[in-house]
Amino acid sequence: MKTTVEISDALAREAKTVARREKTTLRALIESGLRQLLRERRRGAAFRLRDASFEGGGLQPEFRDADWQRFRDAAYEERGA
Protein backbone atom coordinates (compact mmCIF):
# COMPACT_ATOMS: atom_id res chain seq x y z
CA MET A 1 0.00 0.00 0.00
CA LYS A 2 1.27 3.45 -0.79
CA THR A 3 0.78 6.21 1.71
CA THR A 4 2.21 9.62 2.44
CA VAL A 5 3.63 10.51 5.83
CA GLU A 6 5.08 13.84 6.90
CA ILE A 7 8.09 13.71 9.19
CA SER A 8 10.61 16.33 10.16
CA ASP A 9 13.50 17.01 7.78
CA ALA A 10 16.05 16.16 10.46
CA LEU A 11 14.42 12.79 11.19
CA ALA A 12 14.19 11.97 7.49
CA ARG A 13 17.87 12.80 6.96
CA GLU A 14 18.91 10.69 9.93
CA ALA A 15 16.75 7.76 8.79
CA LYS A 16 18.19 7.92 5.26
CA THR A 17 21.71 7.99 6.68
CA VAL A 18 21.00 4.90 8.79
CA ALA A 19 19.40 3.13 5.83
CA ARG A 20 22.45 3.81 3.65
CA ARG A 21 24.85 2.71 6.39
CA GLU A 22 22.91 -0.51 6.92
CA LYS A 23 22.56 -1.07 3.19
CA THR A 24 18.79 -1.16 3.31
CA THR A 25 15.96 1.03 2.13
CA LEU A 26 14.12 3.75 3.96
CA ARG A 27 10.96 1.72 3.45
CA ALA A 28 12.49 -1.34 5.14
CA LEU A 29 13.73 0.77 8.02
CA ILE A 30 10.31 2.37 8.55
CA GLU A 31 8.51 -0.99 8.31
CA SER A 32 10.91 -2.53 10.82
CA GLY A 33 10.38 0.33 13.26
CA LEU A 34 6.61 0.16 12.93
CA ARG A 35 6.59 -3.61 13.44
CA GLN A 36 8.66 -3.27 16.59
CA LEU A 37 6.47 -0.49 17.98
CA LEU A 38 3.25 -2.37 17.25
CA ARG A 39 4.63 -5.57 18.80
CA GLU A 40 5.50 -3.67 22.00
CA ARG A 41 2.10 -2.02 22.12
CA ARG A 42 0.27 -5.33 21.62
CA ARG A 43 1.95 -6.99 24.57
CA GLY A 44 1.88 -3.82 26.64
CA ALA A 45 5.40 -2.67 27.16
CA ALA A 46 6.58 -4.02 30.48
CA PHE A 47 7.43 -1.52 33.15
CA ARG A 48 11.13 -1.62 33.91
CA LEU A 49 12.28 -0.39 37.25
CA ARG A 50 15.74 1.08 37.07
CA ASP A 51 18.42 -0.69 39.05
CA ALA A 52 18.85 1.47 42.15
CA SER A 53 20.86 -1.05 44.10
CA PHE A 54 24.15 -0.15 45.72
CA GLU A 55 27.05 -2.00 47.21
CA GLY A 56 26.64 -3.14 50.76
CA GLY A 57 26.24 -6.13 52.97
CA GLY A 58 22.49 -6.37 52.76
CA LEU A 59 20.24 -5.91 55.75
CA GLN A 60 21.66 -5.06 59.13
CA PRO A 61 21.83 -8.10 61.42
CA GLU A 62 18.78 -7.15 63.51
CA PHE A 63 16.61 -7.11 60.37
CA ARG A 64 17.90 -10.18 58.51
CA ASP A 65 15.13 -12.52 59.71
CA ALA A 66 12.63 -9.87 60.75
CA ASP A 67 8.98 -9.85 59.75
CA TRP A 68 7.14 -6.87 58.31
CA GLN A 69 5.98 -5.70 61.75
CA ARG A 70 9.61 -5.34 62.91
CA PHE A 71 10.41 -3.13 59.90
CA ARG A 72 7.31 -1.04 60.52
CA ASP A 73 8.11 -0.61 64.21
CA ALA A 74 11.66 0.51 63.38
CA ALA A 75 10.42 2.98 60.78
CA TYR A 76 8.05 4.64 63.26
CA GLU A 77 9.91 4.22 66.57
CA GLU A 78 11.14 7.83 66.68
CA ARG A 79 7.74 9.19 65.68
CA GLY A 80 5.89 8.26 68.81
CA ALA A 81 4.45 5.00 67.55
Buried (B, 14 or more C-beta within 10 A) or exposed (E): EEEEEEEEEEEEEEBEEEBEEEEEEEEEBBEEEEEEEEEEEEEEEEEEEEEEEEEEEEEEEEEEEBEEEEEEEEEEEEEEE
